[in-house]
């Protein structure tokens, strides 16, 4: 169980380093409107993650009862999830060698619209779905986690994401300066290596 807790925290920290649309949206909203408004945006993002995890954990219990985690379909999902996550890692490694513009997302000061925007950004991002699929299939294939361990892993991961997002919101102005400095490239390199490694590991498990 301790292994699941540590894995959830470290994966949450890795996700928090991604300087993608969600990262910029939280920082942008906090600076442009307020920390409270940014939390409304974040709440939509967090709810999306909770729904994804709930659905996938439900199916994982079905797989435990009706299929086997060595089933070809499960291995294909691990392969696809690994490929998507690995491509994200490659994207961040390649991005540091070229000049890239910040991802500016149209936002509103309306709390409900911000909540809806956050939910939509996360839900319709293919990486989100394949990350959770890859994480759960990888945890079963590689570490043979029980349902309880999967639950703890996902809980700690989402908790770490929420804490990390709130730190971004609270220190938005300072982070805004940092991501325009040389540290942005270093951050993207570290993020790329983390997800490249995780993606390769999931592909390895598929075979």
PyMOL commands that set and color helices and strands:
alter all, ss='L'
color gray80, all
select helices_A, chain A and resi 2-16+21-32+35-66+72-95+111-123+126-143+147-170+172-178+182-206
alter helices_A, ss='H'
color red, helices_A
deselect
rebuild
show_as cartoon
